[in-house]
Amino acid sequence: ATGKNAESAIKAAVMTEDNAAIVWLASQLGTPLTISEEDIAKLHHRYTNVYGQ
């Protein structure tokens, strides 16, 4: 993971691990659905402005 500093790199690593676990669990139920570009933008906004605040 990369970031402006150690804290942001750790935050990115934790999010990556969380998302990997979610995708793995979803794949156990079948093929995961694709997330729309609009939803990706909303999730990115949440990550950069809300998550871990």
N, C-alpha and C positions, 0 to 999 in steps of 0.2 A: 504494500500500500504506500501511496505517496501523499504528501500534504505539505502545507506551508511550514509546519513545525511537527514535533513529535506528537502532540495532542491531536492534531487534525489527521495525522497518519494513522494513529491508533483508532480514532473514530471511523475512518474509512475502512480499516481492517475489520473492525467489529461489524460494521454494516455488511461488508462482503461475506463474512462468515454467517451472519444471520440470513442473508439472502440465499446463500448456498444451501443452508439447512432447509429453508422453505422450498426451494426448487427440488431438492432431493426428496423431501416428504411428498410434495405434489406429484413427482414422477412415480411414486409408489402407487398412486391412485390411477395413473394413466398419463397421457400426454398433457403436460401443463399448457394452459391457454396463453396466447401471446398478449402482452400488455400493449395497449394503444399508445401512440406518441403523446396524446393528450394526457393520459394517465401517468406516463413516464415523467412528463413535465411537472405534473402535480406532486408526484412522489419526490422528485428532485427538489422542488421548492420546500417540501416538508423536511427533507433531510438537511438542507442547507439553512433553514430558518427555524425549525421546531425541534427536530430529533436531538435529544441529549442536552437540551438547553436547561 
